Amino acid sequence: MVGKNIDITTVVDQDRMAAEISEYWRLWDSQRSTKIQEWKELRNFLYATDTKTTSNNLLPWSNTTTTPKLTQIYDNLHANYFAALFPRREWLRWVAMGKGENLEEKKKAVESYMSSKLRASKFEDVASQLLLDYISYGNCFASVEWVNDYSIKDSGYVNHYTGPRVVRISPFDIVFDPTAPSFRETPKVVRSLVTLGEFRRRIDTENDSEYAEAVFGKMMSARAAVNDSGSNTTFNKSEGFVADGFGSIQQYYGSNYVEVLTFYGDIYDQDSGKYLSDRIVTVVDRAYVIQSIENPSWLGSAPIQHAGWRLRPDNLWAMGPLDNLVGLQYRIDHLENLKADVFDQIAYPILKIKGEVEDFEFQPAERIYIGEEGDVGYLAPDTTALNADFQISELERRMEEMSGAPKSAMGIRTPGEKTAFEVSTLNTAANRIFEHRTAHLERVFIEPLLNTMLEAGRRNMINAESVKVFDPEIGLEFFQEVTKADLQQEGILMPLGARHFAERARRVQNINNLYQIKASDPQVGAHISGKRMAQLITEELGEEGLFGENVAIEEQFETLRRQQDLEANMEEELANQQELGV
């Protein structure tokens, strides 16, 4: 099928394979050049303080004010997406996919392990950055890596963090074949820049071999040869050597950086006729293969996840919520500055001088001497432009609706009196696009990322780890030991955020309406279980510790018993005082 692999002339000649993988990067990157220009234009509008840095800078207006409506929608979407994805402290659940012993204990172990790793690796901070990509570019990418972060002190090794960690991949730093049937199946190339020192450290800690040392020697020799040859020498180098972000090959080799291209996917070797599945090939300087291995992941695909906001048919590059709104932002700034220029012309009008008029200064109480048929007057501008406020307000309202962020998400109520049911119905309809996009992101991106993290933990974990476990019944945290065997049970991690957030809100609203009916009509209330209703409310609110059978009666007796004890103590104290004559 189209787009599921790349064709390489030979995998035996490592330098040839490096050049061909680099050519795939150049080809796929050049094919999206128009889209990259659109991303840059959008970014300029998002962070603009005036129109001088945007495409509005060519307009002949003296005012250069920009109305940050696009930025406000951007911030609004980010805040609401984040709140919907992570609505509570414990938003993760593990569901067993098969039968086994002690499933409840293993469930608690997996959830505790993952919750601990998510907090320690600052997953929510990375997710916040990924949401910004989701909104800005319509595409977000992330990978999972195993981290063993430690430092060496006088006392020995100091471990900072060991475990899986989510890593954001900038949409500018990844390319793939957009004609593939899915992102999982398409071959991918990820670009990164590291310093020479960091690259040397990676060789020492991750790929300590004679071959890697030989490649590093070639890299350093190439840099020495280029730097010693002089700046006026013509370099007849292949285009595959030119690294993005550098003006020339001399500047690249003279810098302190190494460009690393990492290929993920299937390769067809034309010389041998062999088909190599699920490979990882690392290319440096677009000239040398430093590593070529089979993907160690048990999931059978690259540990890279992708989500798109508005999916395109037959194209894996998706559109973003703000892409179609750049033109409206341009229009708003155009009208705003047009109106301001008209105000300036009214305050400082252009003078019309006719006939012979002596020179004068335009100031209050100035005398103007004019000859026959001479005249001095104003060129009054057309004040129709002052009505631009109505057009601007309409454009802003349309931008809010088209972005999938309704006004109700900002706490603005639509006019007119409504019942509670009508308000709930309107909110559900108005937020449908927002809920759909958030649930899509959670289903195709957050959930696979979490399970990729769990797979990395199962595969790389060696020693048992002690993690914090929160017991909702007693409201305390304690430490539990988690072993590799605890993570081996077949199951899936499911985030309890967006897909349950709106549904939970509707269920709580319906339960509240039912409670009102039960309270108002005793005949109906006699057939509705108050115990079950109380249990449902606490479950939907995520506060299961509030529910207990007849707990209110027990608390009343406890309060009454405590009150009686205090009264008895008071009577005894008064009796003692009377005996003492106090």
N, C-alpha and C positions, 0 to 999 in steps of 0.2 A: 504494500500500500504506500502511496505517496507520503513522503515526509517522515518515515519511521526509522531511517538509518542514513548514514553518509557513506559514500564510496571513496575508498582510499586506494591509490595505485599499489602500494605495498606497505605492510606493517613491519617488514624486516628492516628496511632502511628507516631508522628512527628520525633522522633529520628531514627526510622527505615527508614522512607522516606529519612532523611538526609543521612544515610549510603548508601542507594541504589543510590541516585543521585551522591554521591561522587564516587561510584563504576563505574557509567557511565563515569564520568570524567576520572578516571584511565584507563578504558578500551579504550576509544576513543583516549586518549593521547598516550597510549602505541602502538596503531595500527599505528600511524604516526611517530614512533621513528626513522625509517630509513630516512624519509623525513626531520626530524629535524636535523639529522647529516649532510645531504646535505646542509641545510641552514647554518649551522655553518661553514662548509668548505668554502662555497661561501663567507660568511662574513669575514672569515680569509683572503681570497684573496683580497677582496675589500679594507680592511684597513691595509694590510701588508706593511711594510717598507723594509722587506727582506724576503727571503724564509724560515727563521728559524721558523716562526709561521704558515707555510702552510704545505700541504702534500708533498711539494718538499724538506722538511728538511731531508729526508732519503737518498737523493742522495749524493754520495761521492765526491762532488765538493768543492774546497776551496773557490770559489766565491759564494756568496749568494744573488746576485742582483735579484730584481723582477722588471719586466717591467709593470707598472700599466695600461695595456691596458683595462682590465676588469673595472677598476675604471673610466677610461676615457669614456668608453661606458655608464657606469652607470650615470655619471654626464651629459653626452650629452643627454641621454634619458630623464633625469629629467628636464633639462632646456627646451627641446623642448616640452615635454608633458605639462609643466606648461604654456609655452607661448601659446600653442594651446588651452588649456582649459580656460585661462583668457586673451584673446587678447586685451581687452579694459576695460575701467573703468566700464561701465554699460553693464554687460554680462548676465543680468537676464531679463526674460520676463514672465508675467502671462497671460495665455490664458483662457478665460471663457469657461466653458463646457455646459452652458445652457443660457437661456434667463433671463433677469432681467432689472431693472431700474438702470440708472446711472452707466452702466458698465465701462465707461471710467474713471469715478471718482474712482470706486472701484479698477480698474486695477492700477491706480496711487497709491492708498492707500496701496494695497498689495505689489507692487514692492518697494515702499518707506519703508514700514515696514521691509521687508525682507532685503533690501540693508542696512538699518540701523543696523539690528541685525547681519548681516554677517560681517560688518566692526567692530562693537563693540566686537563681540566674536572672532575676528581674524580668520575667517573661512579659508582664503587663507593660513595662516601659518599652520593650521591643515591639509589642503589639500596637502600642500607641503610634510608633513610627510607621509601622506597616499600614495602619489606618490612614495616615497622611498620604502614603503612596496610593492607596485604594481610591482616595478622593481626588488627589491631584492628577494622577496619571491614568486612573481607571484600571491599573494593574499593580498587584503587589506580589513579591516573591520572597521566599524565606527558605533557608536550609537548616539542617540540624547537624551539629558537630559534637563530638565527645571531647570534653575539656578536662585536663588535669592541671589545674592552675596552682602552682606552689612557688615558694621562694626559699632560698637557702640562707639561714641565719647561723649565728654562732652556736645556737642550741640544736641545730639540725634543720630538717625539712619542716616548713610551715605550710600546711595545706590551706588554700583559700577556697577552692571549689573544685569538686570532682563530680562529673556527671554530664548529662546531655544539656545542650544550650541551643536556643533558636538564634539564628544569625540572619539579619536582614540583608537582602540583595537588592541593590538599587536597580530600577528598571533600565537605567543607562548602561549597566554592567552585565547584562545577560542578553543573549540572542538565541534564537531557535528557528526551526522551520515552521512558519505559521500555517502551512497547508496540512500539517499532520492531523489525524482524527482527534487527538486529545493531547493535552500538555504532558501527561504521563508518558505517552509514546514518542513524543518528538525528541530528536537529539538536541542537546543544549550545550552552549559554551558560555562559561562564566569568566569574566575578566576581573582581576584584582591587581593592585599595586602594593608591593612590600619593599621595605628597605633592604639593602644588601645584608645588613646585620641580622634582620629578621629572617631572611632567606637562609643565611648561614646557620641560624639557630634551628630552623626547621629540618635542615639536613642532618644536624647532629642529633636531634631528638626523635625525629619521625622517619627518616629515610637514610640512615647511616649505612651506606654501601659504597663499594668501589666505583660502581657506575655513576652514582650521584656525585661522588667526588670528582670523577672525570668530567662530568657535565659542568660542574662549578668551575673547574679549571678552564674549560673552553670559554665560559662566560667572562671570566676575568681576563683571559688572553685577548678576547675580542675587544673588551673595553680598553685595554692597554694599547692595542694596535691602533684603534681609532683615535685615542687621545694623543698618541705620539706622532701621528701622521700629519698634523697641521690642519688648520681650519679651511685652507683653500684647496685641499685635495678633493677630487671628485670621487665619490663612492658609488660604485656600480653594484648596489645591493638590491636584493629582491624586495618587492613591495611588502612581502610578508614580514620583513624586519622592522618596518616603520610602526612604532607604537603610538596608539591614540594619546593625545594630550601633549605631544612633544613636536616641536617644529621640524626637527630633522633627526637623522640617525646619530649625528654627532652630539646633539643636545641630549638625546636619550642615554647614550653610552657615557656621556660626561656627567650624568646625574647620579644620585645615590639610590635610584629605584630600580626594581625588577618587575617587569610585567609578567604576570602568570595567567595563562589561559587554561582553564580546566574543562575538558570535554566529558559529557555524560551521554551515554547512549549506545546504539548498536553500530557496528562497523562491518562493511563488506570489503574484504581484501580481494581486489581484482586479480592480482598475480596468482594467488593460491586458490582462489574461488571459495575461501572459507568465510563463514558468517559468524562474527564475534558478537555475542549478546551481552548487554549490560556492562559496558566497559567504562573505566575512568582513566583518561589520559591527561597528563599535566604537561603543558608546554611552557617553556620560559624563553624570553627574548624573541618569540615567534620563530625560533630556529632549532631548539633542542627539546627533546622529550626527556623530562626528568623522571617520569613514572608512568607506567602503563599496567594497570591491574584490573582484575574483575571486581565489580562493585560488591563490597562485603555486606551490604544491607540484606537482611532477610526478607524485606518487602518486595524484592524483585524489580525495583526501579530506583532512579536517582532520588536522594533524600531532599528534593526541592519541590516545594508546593507553590501553586499559583492560583490567584483568584482574580476575576475580571468583573467590573461593575456592570457594563452593558455589553453583553456578548455579541459577537458578529458571526454570522453564518460563514463557514469556510475560511475563517481567519481567527487565529488564537489570540491576536492582539485586540484587547477589548477597549471600549470607549469609557471615559470617565464622566461623572455627573456634571462637571463644570465645562466640558469641552464645547458644548453647544451654547454656553452662556457668555463666552468671551466677546462675541459680537454685541450682545446686549449691554455688557459692561462698557464696551467702546462707545455705544450709543448714549449711555447715561453720562459718561464723562464729556462727550461731545455737547450734549444739551446743557449740562451744568456750566461749562465754560462759555458756551454761546450766550447763555442768560447773563453770566457775570460780565461778559464784554458789553452787552447791551446796557447793563446798569452803569458801567463805566462811561459809556458814551452819553448817558443821560446826565450823570454827575459832571462829566468833563466833555461837553458837546464840541463837535467840530464846528468851527466858524466858517461862514460863507461870506466872502468879501466881494462886493461888486463895484466896479468903477474905481475912481480915484479916492483913496483913503490914506490919510497919514498914518505913519507907524504908531502903534499904541501897545500898551501892556494890558493883558487880559486879567483884570483885577477889579474888586469892588470900587465903585465911585470913580471909575476911570472915564475921562472925557475923550471922545472920539471925534475927530474933525474929518468930515467927508465932503467931497466936491459934488458938483452937479451930477445927478443920476447915480451917485454913489450910495452904497447900502452895506450894512453889516448885520448878519443874522446867524441863526443856528441851523445846522442840518440835523433835524430831529430824527432819531432812529425809529424804526418800526417796533412798537412795544409788544407786538404779538409774541415775540420770543420770551416775554416774561411769563407766559402761560406754560412754560416748559415744566414747571413743577408737577402738573397733572400727568404729563407724559412720563416723567421720571418715576413718579409713584406707581404708575401702572406697570412700567418696566420692572421695577423692583418686586412687585407682587408676582408677576409672571415668572421671574427668575426663581423665587422661592418655591413656586409650585413645580416648575420644570426640573428642579434639582432633586426632587423627592423629599424635601424638608418642608412640610406644611407649617403654617403659622402656629398651629396648635402646639407644635413641638417647642415653640419659644414661649409658651404660656399666654399667647394672645387669643382671646375668645372672640368668635364670630358674633356679630350683632344679633339681637333678638332673644326673647325668653325661651328657654327650652327645659324640658323635663330631663331627669337623670338618664332615662333610657335614650332620649334623643341625643344627648351629649355623648353618651357612650357609643351610639351608632355612628355619629358624625366623626368622632375621633378614630374609630376603627377604619372607616372608609378613607379618611384623610391621610392616615399613616400607613396605608396598605403598601405603597411603593417602598417606603422606608423599611417596614417590617420584612418585606420580601428580600430586599438587598442585604439586610443584616443577616437574615436566616441563611441566605445563599453563602455569604462570607463564612459563617460559622460552619456550615455543612461541608463546603468544598475546600476550606483553607485551615481554619482553626482546628477542627477535628482531626484531619490527616496529620497536621503538625504535631499535635499531642501524641498521637499513636506512633509517629516517627521517633519522638523523644523516648517513648516507652520502649520501642524496639532497640534503640541505641543503649538504653539502660540494661535490657535483657542480654544484649550481645557483649557489652564491655564491662559489666559489673564483675568484680573479682571477690572482694571482701564484703561481708555483711555491713550494713550501714544503720546507724541509729537516727531515726527521724522523729519529729514531733507529731503527736496525734492529739486532736482535739475531741474530747468527749462531751457532746452536747447535753447529756443527762446531768453531769455534775458541773459542766461549765469550766473545766480545767484542761490544761495540756499536760501530756506526759510523753516520755520517750519510748519508742518501740523499735525493736531490731528487725530490719528487713533484709532477707537473703535473696540470692539470685533465683532460688527455687520459688520464692513467693511471687516473682514476676513472670514465671513461665506459664502460668495458667492462661488458657486461650480465652480472650475477651477483647473488648473494645472500650476505649475511653470516649465519653460523650460530654461535651461542654453544655452546661445548663444555663444558657444565656439567652440569646436572641430568640431561638425557637420556642422558648418557654416563657419569655418575659411578657409578651403581649397576651398569650393565652392565659397566663396566670392572672394578669390584671383583669381580664374579662371574667374569669372564674370567680375571683374575689368580689367583683361587682355583682355578679349574678347571685352569689351566696348572700351578699348583703341585702339584695332585693328580696330574696326568699326569706331572710330573717325578718324583714319588715312585715311580710305577709303573715308569717307565723305569729308575730307579736300582735298584729291587728285583728286577726281572725282566730279565736280559740278553736273553732271546729276544724280548721285546716291545721293549726298548730298541734293538735292532738295526734296527728298522723305523721309528723316530721320529727325525726330523732335529733334532739338537742345535743346529745353526746357526739353523734357522728358529725353534726354541723361544726361543733367546736373543734373536733379533730381535723376536719377539712380546712378550716380557717388557719389553724396553726401550721399545717403542712404547706399550704399555699404561700404563707408568709415566710416559710423557711425557719420557723421558730418552734420545732417539735417539742422542745423542752417545756413549753407553756402548757401542754395538754397532759392531763392525768385524770383518770376516772375518779369522779367525785372529789377532785382535789380541792375545790372551793369549799365543800362541806368540811373536809378535814382541816383546812386552814381556818375556817370559822371556829371550829371546836378548839383548835390550837390557840387562836386569839382569845376565845372565851376563857380557856384554862389559864392562860397567862394573865388575863384580867383578874380572875378569881385569886390567883396566887398573889398578885400585887395588892389586892384589897385585903387579903388575910395578913400579909406582911404589914400593911398600914395599920390594921386594927391591933395587931400585936405590939407594934411600936407605940401606938397611943396608950395602950394598957400599961406598958412599961413606964411611960412618962407619968401617968397618973399615980402609979405606985411610988414613984420617986418624988412626987409632988412638984414636978416640973411644969 
